[in-house]
Amino acid sequence: MKKILIVEDVAFNLDLLVQLLEDEYEIVTAMDGAVAIALAEQERPDLILMDLSLPVIDGWEATRQIKANGQLQSIPIIALSAHAMVGDEERARACGCDDYLSKPLNEDHLFQKIHHLLGEDPEG
């Protein structure tokens, strides 16, 4: 079973993502960027869902640090942001995110992007 690290500081959003994904993936969670970096190093997830507005270290910097680590840089990261401003997707990609989703999340788009980045057949 593939492992996904969900990085989200809003408990409701974190719970929702866990509920959506836990039947199909092993889930690891973090509620700030510093813990996300540590868990990425420790758990070596197959994919990371990274909220960009996080305490301690924000998602932008956490992504930069993960992508700067030679042992972690190949882990795909999907940026999650409630602040869907013009230029945010480009900025997220520039700091190392492989894809971008704005909140509220569309479940179908979320699964499409996860399946694509993990090289999975969505039909299972």
C-alpha positions as CSV (number, residue, x, y, z in Angstrom):
1,M,0.0,0.0,0.0
2,K,1.4,3.4,-1.0
3,K,1.9,6.0,1.7
4,I,0.7,9.6,1.6
5,L,1.9,12.3,4.0
6,I,-0.9,14.8,4.6
7,V,0.3,18.2,5.9
8,E,-2.7,20.3,7.1
9,D,-3.0,22.5,10.2
10,V,-6.8,22.7,10.2
11,A,-8.1,19.6,12.1
12,F,-11.4,19.5,10.1
13,N,-9.6,19.6,6.8
14,L,-7.0,17.0,7.9
15,D,-9.8,14.7,9.1
16,L,-11.6,15.0,5.8
17,L,-8.5,14.2,3.8
18,V,-7.7,11.2,6.0
19,Q,-11.3,9.9,5.6
20,L,-11.1,10.3,1.8
21,L,-7.8,8.5,1.4
22,E,-7.4,6.0,4.2
23,D,-9.2,3.1,2.4
24,E,-6.7,3.3,-0.5
25,Y,-3.5,4.5,1.1
26,E,-1.4,4.3,4.3
27,I,-1.7,7.8,5.8
28,V,0.8,9.8,7.9
29,T,-0.2,13.3,9.1
30,A,1.6,16.5,10.2
31,M,0.1,19.8,11.3
32,D,3.1,22.0,10.7
33,G,6.0,22.3,8.2
34,A,8.7,21.3,10.6
35,V,7.0,18.0,11.5
36,A,6.3,17.5,7.8
37,I,10.0,17.7,6.9
38,A,10.9,15.3,9.8
39,L,8.2,12.8,8.8
40,A,9.2,13.0,5.1
41,E,12.7,12.0,6.1
42,Q,11.5,9.3,8.5
43,E,8.6,7.8,6.6
44,R,9.6,8.3,3.0
45,P,6.0,8.7,1.7
46,D,5.2,8.0,-1.9
47,L,3.4,11.4,-2.1
48,I,2.9,14.5,0.0
49,L,-0.3,16.7,0.2
50,M,1.1,20.0,1.4
51,D,-1.0,22.9,2.8
52,L,0.9,26.1,2.1
53,S,-0.3,28.1,5.1
54,L,1.2,26.3,8.0
55,P,2.6,27.2,11.5
56,V,6.3,26.8,12.4
57,I,7.6,26.4,8.9
58,D,5.1,27.3,6.1
59,G,4.3,24.9,3.2
60,W,6.4,26.9,0.8
61,E,9.6,26.5,2.8
62,A,8.8,22.9,3.8
63,T,8.5,22.0,0.1
64,R,11.8,23.8,-0.7
65,Q,13.6,21.9,2.1
66,I,12.1,18.5,1.1
67,K,13.0,19.1,-2.6
68,A,16.5,20.2,-1.7
69,N,17.1,16.9,0.1
70,G,18.6,14.5,-2.5
71,Q,16.9,11.5,-0.8
72,L,13.5,13.1,-0.8
73,Q,13.4,15.3,-3.9
74,S,11.7,12.7,-6.1
75,I,8.6,12.5,-3.8
76,P,5.8,14.2,-5.6
77,I,4.2,17.1,-3.7
78,I,0.7,18.5,-4.4
79,A,0.2,22.0,-2.9
80,L,-3.1,22.7,-1.2
81,S,-4.1,26.3,-0.8
82,A,-7.2,28.2,0.3
83,H,-5.5,31.3,-0.9
84,A,-6.1,30.8,-4.7
85,M,-4.6,34.0,-5.8
86,V,-3.3,34.7,-9.3
87,G,0.3,33.5,-9.4
88,D,0.0,31.1,-6.5
89,E,0.1,27.9,-8.6
90,E,3.2,29.2,-10.4
91,R,4.8,30.2,-7.1
92,A,4.0,26.7,-5.7
93,R,5.6,25.0,-8.7
94,A,8.6,27.3,-8.5
95,C,9.3,26.2,-4.9
96,G,9.1,22.5,-6.0
97,C,5.4,21.4,-5.9
98,D,4.6,19.0,-8.7
99,D,0.9,20.0,-8.8
100,Y,-1.6,22.4,-7.2
101,L,-5.1,22.2,-5.9
102,S,-7.2,25.1,-4.4
103,K,-9.5,24.6,-1.5
104,P,-12.3,23.7,-1.2
105,L,-11.0,20.5,-2.8
106,N,-12.7,18.7,-5.6
107,E,-12.5,15.0,-4.7
108,D,-12.4,13.9,-8.3
109,H,-9.5,16.3,-9.1
110,L,-7.7,15.2,-6.0
111,F,-7.9,11.6,-6.9
112,Q,-7.0,12.2,-10.5
113,K,-3.8,14.1,-9.5
114,I,-2.8,11.5,-6.9
115,H,-3.3,8.6,-9.3
116,H,-1.4,10.5,-12.0
117,L,1.6,11.3,-9.8
118,L,1.8,7.8,-8.3
119,G,1.5,6.2,-11.8
120,E,-1.7,4.4,-10.8
121,D,-4.6,3.2,-12.9
122,P,-7.6,5.0,-11.4
123,E,-9.7,2.0,-12.2
124,G,-7.6,0.0,-9.7
